[in-house]
Each structure stands twice: as C-alpha cells, then as structure tokens.
C-alpha cells in the first residue's frame, strides 16, 4: 500500500488583529449648544477630557451632563464610546442602548454598539448593528469590513466577499480588506482571485507579513511550490519569529521533496514555539521521508503527549511503526486515529486483518 504522510499547516489568517490597532470608537467631538446650559458645559468638558485622553474625567463629565439632561442621547453615546475605548464593553453597550432609545438616528451608536458586541463575540448582534448603522447612512468602510470578518467566521464566504467589496469601494486603499477578501476567495476555491487580492493588499501595505504567508499558501494549493517558498521567505524576513510561516515553508519544501530543508524549517518553528503541534507532526513526517523512523516516532510521541486527541500523530506514528516491522503497534495507532475521526486511517487498518 502506498503511504501518504499527513502534513498539516495553518495557512489562512483573517486579519481580526486590526481590533488591537485602532481606536474602537470615536466620540462625537462637536461642541454643542443645547437648551440646558449645565448639560452643555459638562458635555463639552467631557469632549475636551477625551481629547486629552483623560478617560475617567470624560466619563464623569458625560455622567454629569446626563444628570442635568436625562434624555441627552449624544452624552450617552460619547460615554459609551469612552467605555468602549477602555474595553468596558458591557457598560458601553448599556450606554449605546440609551443613546439609541433617545435618538435612533445616531448611526454611530449602532456601529459602536456593534463593535462592543463584536469584541464580546456576539456575532449575530454585531452583524445586525453594523447593518443598522449602514441603513441609517453611515459611510464607514470598517462597518462593512467587520461585517465581512464576521461572515467569514460564520463560513458565509460569499457574503464576506460582498462585504469586503463594499469596504474597498469606500476605501480603495484598505489593505486589510483586500487581504481578507483574498482569504474568503480562497475558501471559495477562487485561487486566482485570492492571489490577485493578496497582491493588491501588498501593494497597499508591503509590510503585512501574514499576507505573504497567505499568498504562499494559495500558491502551494496551486502546486506552485517554488513560488510558495518565495512568499513564505518574504514573510519570515519581515517577521523573524513567524513560526507559522516557517512551518508552512517546511511543508512546501516537503512538497518539493527537499526533506532536509523542511526539517530545518520545522525545527526553526519549534525553536520559536516548542508546543506547536503542526510543526511537531510535520517534523516527524519529514524524518519519515528521510527514513529516520525512530526519530519520527519521538516527534509523534511528543505531539501525543501534548494532545492525546491528535489523530494525525497517531496515524503517522503507526506508519513509522509499520516501517520498523511493528505491525501490532501500528494497528493500535491506526485504530486510535480512526476513533479520533481520521477517515484515511480506515485504509491503513485493512492491513491489520491481513
């Protein structure tokens, strides 16, 4: 029987890390003139405190404005925005609820409430709020972008592409939206479209190392192994501790039958992240290709010690044991792999009854 070694890779990155790279909300900074002078003064003090990044003072000032004017929608909205800035999402949502209650035309309140729900992983609530903000006229590319991120996470890849399309229409320089649209297209097996989007993302921002990783993974999917290796190399040149890209480059080298080069990349990934299961398994498979079966088994042992439900490690360890004439041990591992849902293990188990 021809044995197929199972190499695993983490090939896609949806760029939700953008959450940590932006202000999650921006208070309405317009100084106002309202019929309640005390409320006006407190509100404007809150705006100034926010500008100075004195967030606790801003919250106190907006709270004072609300005491003078209990239906002051913008004060609720801005207090919620400050709380969202502080990652106090539950209280921020409560403030946005009140802002909307008193003035449901505040598109920014829907958007910001969506951001808070998004951070809390309330995907449905966030999508609904982003949609409401857009319906009320908000021309904010990130409202479409975050909707696309959520749709991607919900495996609605066509919907994600549509949302990223809208984000890009509003902001043609939105590098993250190109990257993530490429990831959605890859899931739809539109590999040429994915490559085109990743390349556009890099034209907008050539320092996005994860886009090079993604581009490499699509090229590997198209069996352009040389091109994939080049993209992974760009990724690790930009981010020297990018263990995922080292693992993926090692997998591409395995595809090219450069097993010694692959071993070096998997070992580098493990130097950076010793408990990285994919790289441990992949190192074992590369050593199997080099006929270093005892060393391979040590790798699979380590993977199983870290995760005793790691079915592919059992499968590959079984293959190594069979090469060492330990058919009983191999059969035990293949049966365990099957129990853990590795369907290909069923083929190997056929040898156990021979």
C-alpha positions as CSV (number, residue, x, y, z in Angstrom):
1,X,0.0,0.0,0.0
2,X,1.3,3.5,-0.9
3,X,1.6,5.5,2.3
4,X,0.5,9.2,2.3
5,X,2.2,11.2,5.0
6,X,-0.1,13.8,6.6
7,X,1.4,17.3,6.8
8,X,-0.6,20.0,8.5
9,X,-0.4,23.7,8.1
10,X,-2.1,26.8,9.3
11,X,-2.5,28.6,6.0
12,X,-5.0,31.4,6.5
13,X,-5.1,34.5,8.6
14,X,-8.2,36.6,8.8
15,X,-7.0,40.0,10.0
16,X,-9.0,40.5,13.1
17,X,-5.9,41.7,14.8
18,X,-7.0,45.1,13.5
19,X,-9.1,45.3,16.6
20,X,-6.0,46.0,18.6
21,X,-4.6,48.5,16.1
22,X,-7.3,51.1,16.1
23,X,-9.4,53.2,18.4
24,X,-12.6,51.1,18.8
25,X,-14.8,54.2,18.8
26,X,-14.6,57.9,18.5
27,X,-16.9,60.2,20.5
28,X,-18.8,62.9,18.7
29,X,-16.5,65.8,19.2
30,X,-18.9,68.5,18.2
31,X,-19.2,71.2,20.8
32,X,-22.9,71.8,21.2
33,X,-25.4,74.5,22.3
34,X,-28.4,73.0,23.9
35,X,-31.3,74.4,25.9
36,X,-29.7,73.1,29.2
37,X,-26.6,75.2,29.8
38,X,-25.3,73.0,32.7
39,X,-25.6,69.9,30.4
40,X,-23.8,71.8,27.6
41,X,-20.9,72.7,29.8
42,X,-20.5,69.3,31.2
43,X,-20.8,67.7,27.8
44,X,-18.2,70.0,26.3
45,X,-15.9,69.3,29.2
46,X,-16.2,65.6,28.5
47,X,-15.2,66.1,24.9
48,X,-12.1,68.0,25.9
49,X,-11.2,65.4,28.5
50,X,-11.5,62.7,25.9
51,X,-9.2,64.7,23.6
52,X,-6.7,64.8,26.4
53,X,-7.1,61.0,26.9
54,X,-8.3,61.6,30.4
55,X,-11.0,58.9,30.1
56,X,-12.2,58.8,33.7
57,X,-12.7,62.6,33.7
58,X,-14.6,62.2,30.4
59,X,-16.9,59.6,31.9
60,X,-17.5,61.8,34.9
61,X,-18.3,64.8,32.7
62,X,-20.7,62.9,30.4
63,X,-22.4,61.5,33.5
64,X,-22.8,65.0,34.9
65,X,-24.3,66.1,31.6
66,X,-26.8,63.2,31.8
67,X,-27.8,64.2,35.3
68,X,-28.7,67.6,34.0
69,X,-30.4,66.2,30.9
70,X,-31.5,62.6,31.3
71,X,-32.5,62.2,27.6
72,X,-29.2,63.6,26.3
73,X,-28.5,61.0,23.6
74,X,-25.1,62.3,22.5
75,X,-23.9,62.2,26.1
76,X,-24.9,58.6,26.4
77,X,-23.2,57.8,23.1
78,X,-20.0,59.5,24.0
79,X,-19.8,58.0,27.5
80,X,-20.3,54.6,25.8
81,X,-17.5,55.4,23.3
82,X,-15.1,56.2,26.2
83,X,-16.1,53.0,27.9
84,X,-15.5,51.1,24.7
85,X,-12.1,52.7,24.5
86,X,-11.5,51.2,28.0
87,X,-12.8,47.8,26.8
88,X,-15.7,48.1,29.3
89,X,-17.9,46.6,26.7
90,X,-21.0,45.7,28.8
91,X,-21.4,49.2,30.2
92,X,-20.6,50.7,26.8
93,X,-23.5,48.6,25.3
94,X,-25.8,49.9,28.0
95,X,-24.9,53.5,27.1
96,X,-25.4,52.9,23.4
97,X,-28.8,51.3,24.1
98,X,-29.8,54.5,25.8
99,X,-28.4,56.7,23.1
100,X,-30.4,54.8,20.5
101,X,-33.5,54.9,22.8
102,X,-33.4,58.7,22.9
103,X,-32.3,59.2,19.3
104,X,-32.4,56.2,16.9
105,X,-30.9,58.2,14.1
106,X,-27.5,58.0,15.7
107,X,-25.8,55.7,13.2
108,X,-22.6,55.9,15.1
109,X,-24.2,54.5,18.2
110,X,-25.3,51.4,16.2
111,X,-21.8,51.0,14.8
112,X,-20.1,51.4,18.1
113,X,-22.6,49.0,19.8
114,X,-21.7,46.6,17.0
115,X,-18.0,46.9,17.8
116,X,-18.7,46.2,21.5
117,X,-20.8,43.1,20.6
118,X,-18.1,42.0,18.2
119,X,-15.4,42.2,20.8
120,X,-17.7,40.1,23.1
121,X,-18.1,37.6,20.3
122,X,-21.8,38.3,19.9
123,X,-21.6,37.8,16.1
124,X,-25.3,38.0,15.3
125,X,-25.8,41.1,17.4
126,X,-22.7,42.8,15.9
127,X,-23.8,42.0,12.3
128,X,-27.3,43.4,13.0
129,X,-25.9,46.6,14.5
130,X,-23.4,47.1,11.6
131,X,-26.3,46.6,9.2
132,X,-28.5,49.2,11.1
133,X,-25.6,51.7,11.1
134,X,-25.2,51.3,7.3
135,X,-29.0,51.5,6.8
136,X,-29.0,54.8,8.7
137,X,-26.4,56.3,6.3
138,X,-23.1,55.6,8.0
139,X,-20.4,55.7,5.3
140,X,-17.8,53.9,7.4
141,X,-15.6,51.3,5.5
142,X,-14.9,49.4,8.7
143,X,-18.6,48.7,9.2
144,X,-18.6,46.7,6.0
145,X,-15.1,45.3,6.8
146,X,-16.1,44.0,10.2
147,X,-19.3,42.6,8.8
148,X,-17.1,40.7,6.3
149,X,-14.9,39.4,9.1
150,X,-17.9,38.1,11.0
151,X,-19.4,36.5,7.9
152,X,-16.1,34.8,7.2
153,X,-16.1,33.4,10.8
154,X,-19.6,32.2,10.2
155,X,-18.3,30.4,7.0
156,X,-20.5,32.7,4.8
157,X,-17.7,33.3,2.4
158,X,-19.8,34.7,-0.5
159,X,-21.3,37.2,2.0
160,X,-17.9,38.0,3.3
161,X,-16.7,38.8,-0.2
162,X,-19.6,41.1,-0.8
163,X,-18.9,43.0,2.5
164,X,-15.2,43.4,1.7
165,X,-16.2,44.7,-1.8
166,X,-18.2,47.5,-0.2
167,X,-15.4,48.3,2.2
168,X,-13.0,48.6,-0.7
169,X,-15.4,50.8,-2.7
170,X,-15.5,53.3,0.2
171,X,-11.7,53.0,0.9
172,X,-9.7,51.7,-2.1
173,X,-6.6,51.7,0.0
174,X,-7.9,49.4,2.6
175,X,-5.2,46.8,2.7
176,X,-6.8,44.5,5.3
177,X,-10.0,44.3,3.3
178,X,-8.0,43.1,0.2
179,X,-6.2,40.5,2.3
180,X,-9.4,39.2,3.9
181,X,-11.3,39.2,0.6
182,X,-8.5,37.1,-0.7
183,X,-8.9,34.7,2.2
184,X,-12.7,34.4,1.5
185,X,-12.0,33.8,-2.2
186,X,-9.5,31.1,-1.2
187,X,-12.2,29.4,0.8
188,X,-14.4,29.5,-2.3
189,X,-11.6,27.9,-4.3
190,X,-11.2,31.0,-6.4
191,X,-7.4,30.8,-6.2
192,X,-6.5,33.2,-8.9
193,X,-8.9,35.8,-7.4
194,X,-7.3,35.2,-4.0
195,X,-3.8,35.7,-5.4
196,X,-4.9,38.9,-7.1
197,X,-6.4,40.3,-3.8
198,X,-3.3,39.3,-1.7
199,X,-1.1,41.1,-4.3
200,X,-3.3,44.2,-4.1
201,X,-3.1,44.1,-0.3
202,X,0.7,44.1,-0.5
203,X,0.7,47.0,-3.0
204,X,-1.2,49.0,-0.4
205,X,0.9,47.8,2.5
206,X,4.1,45.8,1.7
207,X,4.8,45.1,5.3
208,X,1.9,42.8,6.0
209,X,3.8,39.6,6.7
210,X,0.6,37.5,7.1
211,X,-0.4,38.4,3.6
212,X,2.8,36.9,2.2
213,X,2.0,33.8,4.3
214,X,-1.5,33.6,2.8
215,X,-0.2,34.2,-0.7
216,X,2.3,31.4,-0.2
217,X,-0.5,29.0,0.9
218,X,-2.6,29.7,-2.2
219,X,0.4,29.2,-4.4
220,X,1.1,25.9,-2.6
221,X,-2.6,25.0,-3.3
222,X,-1.9,25.6,-7.0
223,X,1.2,23.4,-6.7
224,X,3.5,26.3,-7.4
225,X,5.8,25.2,-4.6
226,X,8.8,27.3,-5.7
227,X,6.5,30.4,-5.6
228,X,5.1,29.4,-2.3
229,X,8.5,29.1,-0.7
230,X,9.4,32.5,-2.0
231,X,6.3,34.0,-0.4
232,X,6.9,32.3,3.0
233,X,10.5,33.5,2.8
234,X,9.3,37.1,2.4
235,X,7.0,36.6,5.5
236,X,9.8,35.4,7.8
237,X,12.1,38.2,6.5
238,X,9.5,40.7,7.7
239,X,8.8,38.8,10.9
240,X,11.7,36.7,12.1
241,X,9.6,34.9,14.8
242,X,6.8,34.0,12.4
243,X,6.7,30.3,13.3
244,X,3.6,29.7,11.2
245,X,5.4,30.8,8.1
246,X,8.4,28.6,8.9
247,X,6.1,25.6,9.3
248,X,4.3,26.4,6.1
249,X,7.6,26.8,4.2
250,X,8.7,23.5,5.6
251,X,5.6,21.9,4.2
252,X,6.2,23.4,0.8
253,X,9.7,22.1,0.9
254,X,8.3,18.6,1.6
255,X,6.1,19.0,-1.4
256,X,9.3,19.6,-3.4
257,X,10.9,16.6,-1.8
258,X,13.5,18.8,-0.1
259,X,13.1,16.9,3.2
260,X,16.4,18.2,4.8
261,X,15.3,21.8,4.1
262,X,11.9,21.0,5.5
263,X,13.4,19.6,8.7
264,X,15.3,22.8,9.2
265,X,12.2,24.9,8.9
266,X,10.1,22.7,11.2
267,X,12.9,22.8,13.8
268,X,13.0,26.6,13.5
269,X,9.3,26.8,14.0
270,X,9.7,24.7,17.1
271,X,12.6,26.7,18.4
272,X,10.2,29.7,18.3
273,X,7.1,27.8,19.6
274,X,8.1,24.4,21.2
275,X,4.5,23.3,21.6
276,X,3.4,24.0,18.1
277,X,1.6,20.7,17.2
278,X,1.5,21.1,13.5
279,X,5.3,21.6,13.3
280,X,5.9,18.6,15.6
281,X,3.8,16.4,13.4
282,X,5.4,17.8,10.3
283,X,8.9,17.3,11.6
284,X,8.0,13.7,12.2
285,X,6.7,13.2,8.6
286,X,9.9,14.8,7.1
287,X,12.0,12.5,9.2
288,X,9.9,9.5,8.0
289,X,10.7,10.6,4.4
290,X,14.4,10.6,5.4
291,X,13.8,7.0,6.7
292,X,14.7,8.2,10.3
293,X,11.8,6.3,11.7
294,X,12.9,6.2,15.4
295,X,13.3,10.0,15.3
296,X,10.0,10.3,13.6
297,X,8.3,8.3,16.4
298,X,9.8,10.6,19.0
299,X,8.2,13.5,17.3
300,X,4.8,11.8,17.2
301,X,5.2,10.7,20.8
302,X,5.7,14.4,21.8
303,X,2.7,15.5,19.8
304,X,0.5,13.0,21.5
305,X,1.9,13.9,24.9
306,X,0.8,17.5,24.2
307,X,-2.6,16.5,22.8
308,X,-3.7,12.9,23.2
309,X,-6.6,13.5,20.8
310,X,-4.3,14.4,17.9
311,X,-5.4,11.8,15.4
312,X,-2.9,12.6,12.7
313,X,0.0,12.0,15.1
314,X,-1.4,8.5,15.8
315,X,-1.8,7.9,12.1
316,X,1.7,8.9,11.2
317,X,3.3,7.1,14.2
318,X,1.5,4.0,13.0
319,X,3.1,4.3,9.6
320,X,6.6,4.7,11.2
321,X,6.0,1.6,13.4
322,X,5.0,-0.4,10.4
323,X,8.2,0.6,8.7
324,X,10.1,-0.8,11.7
325,X,8.1,-4.0,11.4
326,X,6.0,-3.3,14.5
327,X,2.6,-4.1,12.9
328,X,0.8,-4.6,16.2
329,X,1.9,-1.2,17.4
330,X,1.0,0.3,14.0
331,X,-2.5,-1.2,14.1
332,X,-3.1,0.1,17.6
333,X,-2.2,3.6,16.4
334,X,-4.3,3.5,13.3
335,X,-7.3,2.3,15.3
336,X,-6.9,5.2,17.7
337,X,-6.6,7.6,14.7
338,X,-9.9,6.2,13.3
339,X,-11.6,6.6,16.7
340,X,-10.5,10.3,16.7
341,X,-12.1,10.9,13.3
342,X,-9.2,10.5,10.9
343,X,-11.0,8.8,8.0
344,X,-7.9,7.8,6.0
345,X,-6.9,5.6,8.9
346,X,-9.6,3.1,7.8
347,X,-7.5,2.3,4.7
348,X,-4.5,1.5,6.8
349,X,-6.5,-0.7,9.2
350,X,-7.2,-3.0,6.3
351,X,-3.6,-4.2,6.7
352,X,-4.2,-5.3,10.2
353,X,-6.5,-8.1,9.1
354,X,-4.1,-9.4,6.5
